[in-house]
Amino acid sequence: MNNILENKTLEELIGEYPFIINYLEENKLDIIGYEQRTFIQYLDHFTEEEIEEWAIDKEKLTIDLEEFINQMIEFLGLKEDNIIESLSIIRGQDKDGNPEGFEKITINKSEIISIVGPTGSGKSRLLADIEWTANGDTPTKRKILINGEAPDTKWRFSSNNRLVAQLSQNMNFVMDLTVQEFLELHARSRMVEEEESVIKEIIQAANNLAGEKFDLNTAITSLSGGQSRALMIADTAILSSAPIVLIDEIENAGIDRKKALKLLVSSDKIVLMATHDPILALMANKRIVIENGGISQVIETSEEEKKVLDRLEEMDKIVQDMRNKLRQGLTIKQMKGTVPFI
């Protein structure tokens, strides 16, 4: 880090880490006119009289700035070594203490895994184990590996965990912001350079998923459940640094499920979704079957199942089309000739 303070100009440093402006202001360091100098060169411009009069400690200022930058990088999840290529689940136990029906599952980047099982079987528990990178210390005794290794403690205990983004069944906004203000806050926290174009990309992607379109001036508290889910999926895919996305029940969200999954996977994320929807279950590369709180089996989607999926998608398209027509106020009589079975 000291090399950066010695080799990069203040202008370059602020361009890369704009948050250091706060540090400079708090320490009353006026850099106007010194933007083309490094931080070390800037400190060297002070005279002995100024150093004594203002009690300037150049070494402490340098160390404190280094620490400030490191802390902000950690807080914002900007470290480049946080690349996740795979996630592995090591066998635990079911509610009766019996070993789960597998040894190890490895899920790679850009893969989709569905989690299926009866209500109350333990699907959400599996998502929770992944979110907290369990290490044999949860009721299931499962272990989660990142890139084939036990996860660093920063993933497990940091309040700024950037490993997982979770999209739950119920998403309600409480902040009094417009969609644009909400996205601007997130974009600025991620220090996005082309903020306007990124926000435009997110709103377009969200409207591509939502049943009813909305714009940047819409208050987020007035978004429907489907619109909220569409916004968060688009935001997660395009702006979030979290490499793993956990989805709990996407089928009732009022969005285009297939487009949502394609958007997430195209962002090189690992996607796991708990679902009761046969279409979503078969869209996945594999499906994890949960029984009695444990994983009973892991099934790879076969070619035969993919053919069945094609038929299910055709049927689903008919249902979705009919739903939209009913929303538009059409009667069954008016739909004749446009819906296959009417």
Disulfide bonds with the S-S distance in Angstrom:
none
